[in-house]
Amino acid sequence: MQFDNVTVIKKANIYFDGKVTSRTVLFAGGEKKTLGIMLPGEYEFGTGDREIMEVLGGSMDIMLSGETKYTTYGEGTSFEVPANSKFKLIIREPADYCCSYIKA
């Protein structure tokens, strides 16, 4: 996959002492995505907008708000996180991802 005619914010988004990093990609129509890497560990993120997470490499164990067990998503799969919620991740191997932010 390739993105054409975009603006990339050079400064990285860095979380959890550098174990999760991403770069922001802005599209002419106002769409926003981040491309990043997660190193092994356990994390929790909160959302503002609805998010669609695509796993580009590796895998992620995900537990969305209101769920009681983790679901594993591997390379080539995606999952959706509702707006204004939280989700937990267990990363067992480096994971490459693309996150799309969907405005309400």
C-alpha angles and dihedrals in degrees: 000000000000133000117216129197097013138138117235119202104225097207111087125234103233124192137171097020092309097310090116120041135166144168124225120236118196123198127209092246092057098262116143130204135168126213116202155145129240120200121210114293144087119281142173124204133184124215134217099179126032108272135206112202118200118195106220096174138001120008141276132209106216133191115185124205110284094023123112102202139045123251120205119229118190136191112311095023132102140196136197127234117200121237118267095017140105134240135190126220134195111197115194098174131017108291126203115206148174119209120198118199114215116200115216 
